[in-house]
Amino acid sequence: MDPYSGTLIVKEKFDNDLTMGGKMAISSELLEILVCPKCKEDIQLTEKKDGLICRHCRLIYEIRDDIPIMLIDEARPLDDV
């Protein structure tokens, strides 16, 4: 309950969120619409759910604090993993 307004605060848990250690990593809806910023091809979540892979460009875009960093300059080559 919010002590200032007397309003009960409820956190919603969405069943379609992909989770990592009990915390939200990235929603499945967001994953469906994201594409590689370089080639515009589909991307996939890494096995550890800590990055997004573009198999076409062979790049990994890191996920930091549940936010995908979709900057080409910050992507790592897939071979580095």
C-alpha positions in Angstrom: 0.0 0.0 0.0 1.3 3.5 -0.9 1.4 5.3 2.5 0.9 8.7 0.9 -2.2 8.0 -1.1 -3.6 4.9 0.6 -3.7 3.2 -2.8 -2.8 -0.5 -3.0 0.2 -0.9 -5.4 0.2 -4.2 -7.3 3.0 -5.4 -9.5 1.9 -7.4 -12.5 3.7 -10.5 -13.7 3.3 -11.3 -17.3 3.4 -14.9 -18.3 4.9 -14.1 -21.7 8.1 -12.5 -20.3 11.3 -14.4 -20.7 13.0 -14.6 -17.3 16.5 -14.8 -16.1 17.0 -15.9 -12.5 13.5 -14.8 -11.6 13.7 -11.3 -13.0 12.4 -10.0 -16.3 15.0 -10.2 -19.1 13.1 -9.2 -22.2 9.4 -9.6 -23.2 8.5 -12.0 -26.0 6.5 -9.2 -27.7 9.6 -7.0 -27.8 11.7 -9.9 -29.1 9.2 -10.4 -31.9 9.5 -6.8 -33.2 13.3 -6.2 -32.7 15.5 -6.6 -35.7 19.2 -6.2 -36.3 19.9 -2.4 -36.8 22.6 -3.2 -39.3 20.9 -5.6 -41.7 17.2 -5.6 -40.5 17.1 -9.4 -40.2 15.6 -11.2 -37.3 17.5 -11.6 -34.0 17.5 -14.4 -31.4 18.0 -14.4 -27.7 21.3 -16.0 -26.5 21.1 -19.2 -24.4 22.1 -17.2 -21.3 19.4 -14.6 -22.2 22.1 -11.9 -21.8 22.2 -10.8 -25.5 20.6 -10.8 -28.9 22.2 -12.6 -31.8 22.1 -11.6 -35.5 23.2 -14.7 -37.4 23.3 -12.8 -40.7 25.8 -10.2 -39.4 27.3 -12.5 -36.9 26.9 -9.9 -34.1 25.7 -10.0 -30.5 23.9 -7.0 -29.0 24.2 -7.1 -25.2 21.3 -6.8 -22.8 22.1 -4.5 -19.9 19.7 -4.0 -17.0 16.9 -5.6 -19.1 17.5 -3.1 -21.9 18.8 -4.4 -25.3 21.7 -2.2 -26.5 20.9 -2.1 -30.2 23.9 0.1 -31.3 26.0 -1.3 -34.1 29.2 0.2 -32.6 28.7 -1.6 -29.3 27.8 -5.0 -30.8 30.4 -7.8 -30.4 31.4 -10.2 -33.1 29.7 -13.6 -32.6 33.1 -15.3 -32.8 34.1 -13.6 -29.5 31.6 -15.6 -27.5 
